[in-house]
Amino acid sequence: MTTKPPSSVRKAQENTLEQTAYACVAGIPASDPHDLDRLGYNIWLWLKQRRDPLEMAVKTAGARLLISEDEAVQRIRTKLQEQGVGDL
């Protein structure tokens, strides 16, 4: 049985919501890199819609973080403010 190589992944362009979302979760300790992918995706959705509080986006991601969710929210909020995202 043979397997195909994984699909290639294109990097998000600079100054996009995708780049902002994934950059703000980079460096957060997690059990698996895919947990940060899920967290970044949920932050991207939050940036697009802004329906719920940021805390809800982190909880919804279900990422297995090695820090508390409160600390993760604080780190994400700080990085978003550094990138100029308002209304936090």
C-alpha positions in Angstrom: 0.0 0.0 0.0 1.4 3.4 -0.9 0.6 6.8 0.4 0.7 10.1 -1.3 2.8 12.9 0.1 0.9 15.6 2.1 -0.5 18.6 0.3 1.6 21.6 0.4 0.6 24.5 2.6 0.8 28.1 1.3 1.8 30.7 3.8 -0.7 33.5 4.4 0.1 36.8 2.8 1.4 39.6 5.0 -1.1 41.9 6.7 -4.0 39.5 6.5 -6.3 38.3 9.2 -4.9 34.8 8.8 -1.4 36.0 9.3 -2.4 38.0 12.3 -4.3 35.2 13.9 -1.6 32.6 13.5 1.1 35.0 14.6 -0.7 35.8 17.8 -0.8 32.2 18.9 2.8 31.4 17.9 4.8 30.6 21.0 2.0 29.5 23.2 3.0 26.1 24.7 0.7 23.3 23.5 0.8 19.5 23.5 0.8 19.3 19.7 1.5 21.8 16.9 -2.0 21.0 15.5 -3.5 22.4 18.7 -2.0 25.8 17.8 -3.4 25.4 14.3 -6.9 24.9 15.8 -6.4 27.8 18.1 -5.1 30.1 15.3 -8.2 29.1 13.2 -10.6 30.0 16.0 -8.8 33.3 16.5 -9.1 34.0 12.8 -12.8 33.3 13.0 -13.1 35.6 16.0 -11.3 38.4 14.1 -13.7 38.0 11.2 -16.9 37.8 13.2 -16.3 39.2 16.7 -19.6 37.7 18.0 -18.3 36.3 21.2 -15.6 37.3 23.6 -12.0 36.3 22.9 -12.2 33.9 25.8 -14.9 31.9 24.1 -12.8 31.6 20.9 -9.9 30.1 23.0 -12.3 27.7 24.8 -14.0 26.7 21.5 -10.7 25.7 20.0 -10.3 22.9 22.4 -6.5 23.2 22.2 -4.5 21.2 24.7 -2.5 24.1 26.0 0.3 23.7 28.6 -0.8 27.0 30.2 -4.1 28.1 31.5 -6.7 29.4 29.1 -6.7 32.7 31.0 -3.0 33.1 30.4 -3.4 32.1 26.7 -6.1 34.8 26.3 -3.8 37.4 28.0 -0.9 36.5 25.7 -3.1 36.6 22.6 -4.7 39.8 23.6 -1.3 41.4 24.1 0.0 40.2 20.7 -3.2 41.5 19.0 -2.7 44.9 20.6 0.9 45.0 19.5 -0.3 44.3 15.9 -2.8 47.2 16.1 -6.1 45.2 16.4 -8.6 47.3 18.3 -11.8 46.6 20.2 -10.4 43.8 22.5 
